[in-house]
């Protein structure tokens, strides 16, 4: 009899241990997935074009702008992720608690910006398939959109999304690193410019900050953690570590892409103005480089489609009252509509992209302002958590910079009416 009792207990113990291990693995995947969702949301077609353009303009001096933008991004993400994570409420929910209706204004801005930029993301995916396989951009964009839809139709959409962005994020970094090594960049010169820049371009720095955390991007990872129930003061360590790693992953991609382009530019090669990034990859690694560019562009675009769609919908749903199935169906609808627009017009019109960029610029100080107000004055929303004063200080300083970004974003809108 004792032996029977022993044998009955052993499987139960093993089962409990296995269940605990599965939960731990799932949490780890979710944390890494949140990192890459934020990072890959930032690394879109515009990210590649922007980095290439500034590298051509500034050369090695662009290294200084990259490092400064990374430091500011960390200051902002530390506060956004911690406030949202500890409060256990989405950005728009906090906005409505601070000032009724403010959260819905944020949601409207995010939806407009995310909607228009997603047309550009689908377009980028189409261009990526063109470079990879010679497939026409419209067909490539449509098939890529179907691929993204398949992720959200899957019954475990959250887990599938986490694993996909991790895989494609790693693929982008690995392939771009290969091209960077092949191009032979002047690393020493770039390192000198980190501390002693030959030229300081403040506009380039602020543009990088807006492109890395503007609009929906700053909330992507934090909202993913909410949906995965990783919230509250007890998870502050994980939330903080994840937010920093997310910015660093984006920074690593920015740095190696910069080095890949810098190596080509420093060699004296002339890049094709129509597609500087593709031209640089081709100069660095020949025909293989062009195909690599196609893979990188497609991966950057499809992960941005996923990130933009998921985060935009998170602004009109609740992490507690909306089921994952309903959320996934709304995301599918978002992708279908933006893809339909792309197929109808071929790409996002420049004027719409300018409007979307302006909305993102206007949203950034509003969202950061709400976050900093909660951290400073509304600790009741943080469940009694003692928010670090030093974090408030660096957050406020970074917030002042976002106001500058907002002012810069108004100009393009005014120009559209002339």
C-alpha positions as CSV (number, residue, x, y, z in Angstrom):
1,X,0.0,0.0,0.0
2,X,2.7,2.5,0.8
3,X,4.3,1.8,-2.5
4,X,1.0,2.6,-4.3
5,X,0.7,5.9,-2.4
6,X,4.2,6.8,-3.3
7,X,3.6,6.1,-7.0
8,X,0.4,8.1,-6.9
9,X,2.1,11.1,-5.4
10,X,5.1,11.1,-7.7
11,X,3.3,11.9,-10.9
12,X,1.4,14.6,-9.1
13,X,4.6,16.2,-8.0
14,X,6.1,15.9,-11.5
15,X,3.0,17.4,-13.0
16,X,3.1,20.4,-10.6
17,X,6.8,20.9,-11.4
18,X,6.2,20.7,-15.1
19,X,3.3,23.1,-15.0
20,X,5.5,25.6,-13.1
21,X,8.3,25.2,-15.6
22,X,5.8,25.8,-18.5
23,X,4.5,29.0,-16.8
24,X,8.0,30.2,-16.2
25,X,8.9,29.5,-19.9
26,X,5.7,31.3,-21.0
27,X,6.5,34.3,-18.9
28,X,10.1,34.5,-20.3
29,X,8.8,34.2,-23.9
30,X,6.3,37.0,-23.2
31,X,8.9,39.3,-21.7
32,X,11.3,38.7,-24.6
33,X,8.3,39.1,-27.0
34,X,7.4,42.4,-25.5
35,X,11.0,43.5,-26.0
36,X,11.0,42.6,-29.7
37,X,7.4,43.9,-30.2
38,X,8.5,47.3,-29.1
39,X,11.9,47.1,-31.0
40,X,10.4,45.7,-34.3
41,X,7.6,48.2,-34.2
42,X,10.3,50.9,-34.2
43,X,12.3,49.1,-36.9
44,X,10.1,49.7,-39.9
45,X,10.6,50.8,-43.5
46,X,10.9,54.4,-42.3
47,X,13.6,53.4,-39.8
48,X,15.7,51.9,-42.6
49,X,15.3,54.9,-44.9
50,X,15.9,57.4,-42.1
51,X,19.1,55.7,-40.8
52,X,20.5,55.4,-44.4
53,X,19.7,59.1,-45.2
54,X,21.3,60.5,-42.1
55,X,24.4,58.3,-42.5
56,X,24.9,59.6,-46.0
57,X,24.4,63.2,-44.8
58,X,26.5,63.1,-41.6
59,X,28.9,60.2,-42.1
60,X,30.6,59.0,-38.9
61,X,29.3,62.0,-37.0
62,X,25.9,60.3,-37.0
63,X,27.2,58.0,-34.3
64,X,26.8,60.8,-31.7
65,X,23.1,61.4,-32.6
66,X,22.4,57.6,-32.3
67,X,23.9,57.4,-28.8
68,X,22.1,60.5,-27.5
69,X,18.8,59.2,-28.9
70,X,19.3,55.8,-27.2
71,X,19.9,57.5,-23.8
72,X,16.7,59.7,-24.2
73,X,14.7,56.7,-25.4
74,X,15.7,54.8,-22.2
75,X,14.7,57.7,-20.0
76,X,11.2,57.8,-21.6
77,X,10.7,54.0,-21.8
78,X,11.7,53.5,-18.2
79,X,8.9,55.8,-17.1
80,X,6.2,54.7,-19.6
81,X,6.7,50.9,-19.0
82,X,6.9,51.3,-15.2
83,X,3.8,53.5,-14.8
84,X,1.7,51.4,-17.2
85,X,3.0,48.2,-15.8
86,X,2.6,49.1,-12.1
87,X,-0.8,50.7,-12.6
88,X,-2.0,47.8,-14.6
89,X,-3.8,50.1,-16.9
90,X,-3.3,51.1,-20.6
91,X,-2.2,54.6,-21.5
92,X,-5.6,55.8,-22.6
93,X,-7.2,54.4,-19.4
94,X,-4.7,56.4,-17.3
95,X,-5.4,59.4,-19.5
96,X,-9.2,59.2,-18.8
97,X,-8.5,58.9,-15.1
98,X,-6.2,62.0,-15.1
99,X,-8.7,64.0,-17.2
100,X,-12.0,62.5,-18.5
101,X,-11.9,62.3,-22.3
102,X,-8.1,62.8,-22.6
103,X,-7.5,59.1,-23.1
104,X,-10.0,59.0,-26.0
105,X,-8.1,61.9,-27.7
106,X,-4.9,59.8,-27.3
107,X,-6.7,56.8,-28.8
108,X,-7.9,58.8,-31.8
109,X,-4.4,60.1,-32.5
110,X,-2.9,56.7,-32.2
111,X,-5.5,55.1,-34.5
112,X,-5.1,57.8,-37.2
113,X,-1.3,57.6,-37.1
114,X,-1.2,53.8,-36.9
115,X,-3.8,53.4,-39.6
116,X,-1.9,55.5,-42.2
117,X,1.5,54.2,-41.3
118,X,0.3,50.6,-41.6
119,X,-0.5,51.3,-45.3
120,X,3.2,52.3,-45.6
121,X,4.2,49.1,-43.7
122,X,2.3,46.9,-46.1
123,X,3.9,48.8,-49.0
124,X,7.3,48.1,-47.5
125,X,6.6,44.4,-47.2
126,X,5.6,44.4,-50.9
127,X,8.9,46.1,-51.8
128,X,10.8,43.6,-49.7
129,X,9.2,40.6,-51.5
130,X,10.1,42.4,-54.8
131,X,13.8,42.6,-53.8
132,X,13.7,38.9,-52.5
133,X,11.8,37.2,-55.3
134,X,10.9,39.7,-58.0
135,X,7.3,39.5,-56.9
136,X,5.3,42.7,-57.7
137,X,4.9,44.9,-54.7
138,X,1.0,44.6,-54.7
139,X,1.1,40.9,-54.7
140,X,3.9,40.8,-52.2
141,X,2.1,43.2,-49.9
142,X,-1.2,41.3,-50.1
143,X,0.5,37.9,-49.4
144,X,2.5,39.5,-46.5
145,X,-0.8,40.9,-45.0
146,X,-2.3,37.4,-45.2
147,X,0.7,36.0,-43.4
148,X,0.2,38.6,-40.6
149,X,-3.5,37.8,-40.5
150,X,-2.7,34.1,-40.1
151,X,-0.8,35.0,-36.9
152,X,-3.9,36.6,-35.3
153,X,-6.3,34.0,-36.5
154,X,-4.3,31.3,-34.7
155,X,-6.0,30.5,-31.4
156,X,-2.9,31.3,-29.4
157,X,-2.3,34.6,-31.2
158,X,-0.3,36.2,-28.4
159,X,2.2,33.4,-28.1
160,X,2.5,33.2,-31.9
161,X,3.1,36.9,-32.2
162,X,5.8,36.9,-29.5
163,X,7.7,34.0,-31.2
164,X,7.5,35.6,-34.6
165,X,8.8,39.0,-33.6
166,X,11.6,37.4,-31.7
167,X,12.6,35.3,-34.7
168,X,12.3,38.1,-37.3
169,X,14.0,40.6,-35.0
170,X,17.0,38.3,-34.6
171,X,17.0,37.6,-38.3
172,X,17.1,41.3,-39.2
173,X,20.0,42.0,-36.7
174,X,22.0,38.9,-37.9
175,X,21.7,39.7,-41.6
176,X,22.5,43.4,-41.2
177,X,25.5,42.6,-39.0
178,X,26.8,40.4,-41.9
179,X,26.5,43.3,-44.3
180,X,28.1,45.6,-41.8
181,X,31.2,43.3,-41.5
182,X,31.3,42.9,-45.3
183,X,31.2,46.7,-45.9
184,X,34.3,47.3,-43.7
185,X,33.1,50.4,-41.8
186,X,35.7,52.8,-40.1
187,X,34.7,51.7,-36.6
188,X,37.4,53.8,-34.9
189,X,36.2,57.0,-36.6
190,X,32.6,56.2,-35.5
191,X,33.7,55.6,-31.9
192,X,35.6,58.9,-31.8
193,X,32.5,60.7,-33.0
194,X,30.5,59.2,-30.1
195,X,32.5,61.4,-27.6
196,X,34.0,64.0,-30.0
197,X,31.5,64.5,-32.8
198,X,32.7,66.3,-35.9
199,X,29.2,67.7,-36.3
200,X,26.2,67.8,-33.9
201,X,22.9,67.7,-35.7
202,X,20.1,68.3,-33.2
203,X,17.4,67.8,-35.8
204,X,18.8,64.3,-36.6
205,X,18.8,63.4,-32.9
206,X,15.2,64.5,-32.3
207,X,14.1,62.8,-35.5
208,X,15.5,59.6,-34.3
209,X,13.8,59.9,-31.0
210,X,10.4,60.5,-32.7
211,X,11.0,57.7,-35.1
212,X,11.9,55.2,-32.4
213,X,9.2,55.9,-29.8
214,X,6.7,58.2,-31.5
215,X,3.0,57.4,-31.8
216,X,2.0,53.9,-30.8
217,X,5.6,52.6,-30.6
218,X,6.3,53.7,-27.0
219,X,3.3,51.8,-25.7
220,X,3.7,48.6,-27.8
221,X,5.7,46.5,-25.3
222,X,4.0,47.9,-22.2
223,X,0.6,47.1,-23.5
224,X,1.8,43.6,-24.4
225,X,2.8,43.0,-20.8
226,X,-0.6,44.1,-19.6
227,X,-2.3,41.6,-21.9
228,X,-0.1,38.9,-20.5
229,X,-0.9,39.9,-16.9
230,X,2.7,40.9,-16.0
231,X,1.7,43.9,-13.9
232,X,1.9,45.4,-10.4
233,X,4.8,46.5,-8.1
234,X,5.9,42.9,-7.7
235,X,6.9,42.8,-11.4
236,X,8.8,46.1,-11.4
237,X,12.2,44.4,-11.9
238,X,11.0,42.5,-15.0
239,X,9.2,45.6,-16.4
240,X,12.3,47.8,-15.9
241,X,14.7,45.3,-17.4
242,X,12.5,44.6,-20.3
243,X,12.0,48.3,-21.2
244,X,15.7,48.9,-21.2
245,X,16.5,45.9,-23.3
246,X,13.8,46.9,-25.8
247,X,15.5,50.2,-26.4
248,X,18.9,48.6,-26.6
249,X,17.7,46.0,-29.2
250,X,16.4,48.9,-31.4
251,X,19.7,50.7,-30.7
252,X,21.8,47.7,-31.8
253,X,19.9,47.4,-35.0
254,X,20.3,51.2,-35.6
255,X,24.1,50.9,-34.9
256,X,24.8,48.0,-37.2
257,X,22.7,49.4,-40.0
258,X,24.6,52.7,-39.6
259,X,27.9,50.8,-39.8
260,X,26.8,48.8,-42.8
261,X,25.9,52.0,-44.7
262,X,28.9,53.9,-43.3
263,X,31.3,51.3,-44.7
264,X,29.9,51.8,-48.2
265,X,29.8,55.6,-48.0
266,X,33.3,55.8,-46.6
267,X,34.5,53.7,-49.6
268,X,33.4,56.5,-51.9
269,X,30.6,54.5,-53.6
270,X,27.7,56.4,-55.1
271,X,24.3,55.3,-53.9
272,X,21.2,55.2,-56.0
273,X,19.0,58.2,-54.8
274,X,15.9,56.1,-55.6
275,X,16.8,53.5,-53.0
276,X,19.9,54.3,-51.0
277,X,19.6,51.4,-48.6
278,X,19.2,48.8,-51.3
279,X,22.0,50.3,-53.2
280,X,24.3,50.2,-50.1
281,X,23.5,46.6,-49.4
282,X,24.3,45.7,-53.0
283,X,27.6,47.6,-53.0
284,X,28.6,45.8,-49.8
285,X,27.7,42.2,-50.7
286,X,26.7,42.2,-54.4
287,X,23.6,40.4,-55.6
288,X,23.4,38.5,-52.3
289,X,23.4,41.9,-50.5
290,X,20.4,43.0,-52.5
291,X,18.5,39.8,-51.5
292,X,19.5,40.3,-47.9
293,X,18.1,43.8,-48.1
294,X,14.9,42.4,-49.3
295,X,14.7,40.0,-46.3
296,X,15.6,42.8,-43.9
297,X,13.0,45.2,-45.4
298,X,10.3,42.5,-45.4
299,X,11.0,41.5,-41.8
300,X,11.0,45.1,-40.7
301,X,7.8,45.8,-42.5
302,X,5.8,42.7,-41.5
303,X,6.8,43.1,-37.8
304,X,5.7,46.7,-38.0
305,X,2.4,45.7,-39.5
306,X,1.9,43.4,-36.5
307,X,3.1,46.0,-34.0
308,X,1.1,48.9,-35.5
309,X,-2.1,46.8,-35.8
310,X,-1.8,45.2,-32.3
311,X,-1.0,48.4,-30.5
312,X,-3.5,50.6,-32.3
313,X,-6.3,48.2,-31.4
314,X,-5.1,48.0,-27.8
315,X,-6.1,51.7,-27.5
316,X,-9.8,50.9,-28.1
317,X,-9.9,47.7,-26.1
318,X,-9.4,46.7,-22.5
319,X,-6.8,44.3,-21.1
320,X,-9.3,42.9,-18.6
321,X,-12.7,43.2,-20.3
322,X,-11.8,42.3,-23.9
323,X,-11.2,38.7,-24.8
324,X,-8.1,37.8,-26.7
325,X,-10.3,36.4,-29.5
326,X,-12.1,39.7,-29.9
327,X,-8.9,41.6,-29.8
328,X,-7.4,39.4,-32.5
329,X,-10.4,39.8,-34.8
330,X,-10.2,43.5,-34.5
331,X,-6.5,43.4,-35.4
332,X,-7.4,41.3,-38.4
333,X,-9.9,43.9,-39.5
334,X,-7.3,46.6,-39.1
335,X,-4.9,44.8,-41.3
336,X,-7.6,44.0,-43.9
337,X,-8.6,47.6,-44.2
338,X,-5.1,49.0,-44.5
339,X,-4.1,46.4,-47.0
340,X,-7.2,47.2,-49.0
341,X,-6.2,50.8,-49.1
342,X,-2.6,49.9,-50.2
343,X,-4.0,47.7,-53.0
344,X,-6.3,50.5,-54.2
345,X,-3.7,53.3,-54.2
346,X,-0.4,51.4,-54.4
347,X,1.3,53.2,-51.4
348,X,0.5,55.7,-48.7
349,X,0.4,59.2,-50.3
350,X,3.1,61.5,-49.0
351,X,0.6,64.0,-47.6
352,X,-1.1,61.3,-45.5
353,X,2.3,60.1,-44.2
354,X,3.1,63.7,-43.2
355,X,-0.2,64.0,-41.4
356,X,0.4,60.7,-39.6
357,X,3.9,61.8,-38.6
358,X,2.5,65.1,-37.3
359,X,-0.2,63.2,-35.2
360,X,2.6,61.0,-33.8
361,X,4.6,64.1,-32.8
362,X,1.6,65.7,-31.2
363,X,0.7,62.5,-29.3
364,X,4.2,62.0,-27.8
365,X,4.2,64.9,-25.3
366,X,0.5,64.3,-24.3
367,X,1.2,60.6,-23.5
368,X,4.5,61.2,-21.8
369,X,2.9,64.1,-19.9
370,X,0.2,61.8,-18.6
371,X,2.7,59.2,-17.5
372,X,4.8,61.7,-15.7
373,X,1.8,63.3,-14.0
374,X,0.8,59.9,-12.7
375,X,4.3,59.2,-11.5
376,X,4.6,62.5,-9.7
377,X,1.1,63.3,-8.5
378,X,-1.2,60.3,-8.9
379,X,0.6,57.6,-7.0
380,X,-2.9,56.4,-5.9
381,X,-3.2,54.9,-9.3
382,X,0.0,52.9,-8.6
383,X,-1.3,51.0,-5.7
384,X,0.9,52.8,-3.2
385,X,4.1,52.1,-5.1
386,X,6.9,54.5,-4.0
387,X,7.9,55.9,-7.4
388,X,11.7,56.8,-7.6
389,X,12.2,60.6,-7.6
390,X,15.3,60.3,-9.9
391,X,13.2,58.6,-12.5
392,X,10.7,61.4,-12.4
393,X,13.4,64.0,-12.9
394,X,14.9,62.3,-16.0
395,X,11.4,61.6,-17.3
396,X,10.4,65.3,-17.1
397,X,13.6,66.3,-18.9
398,X,12.9,63.9,-21.7
399,X,9.3,65.1,-21.7
400,X,10.5,68.6,-22.4
401,X,12.3,67.3,-25.5
402,X,9.1,65.7,-26.7
403,X,7.4,69.1,-26.6
404,X,10.1,70.3,-29.0
405,X,9.3,67.3,-31.3
406,X,5.7,68.3,-31.2
407,X,6.5,71.8,-32.3
408,X,8.6,70.5,-35.1
409,X,5.7,68.3,-36.3
410,X,3.3,71.2,-36.7
411,X,5.3,72.8,-39.5
412,X,4.7,70.0,-42.1
413,X,0.9,70.2,-41.4
414,X,0.8,73.9,-42.0
415,X,2.9,73.5,-45.2
416,X,0.2,71.2,-46.6
417,X,-2.3,74.0,-46.7
418,X,-0.1,76.3,-48.7
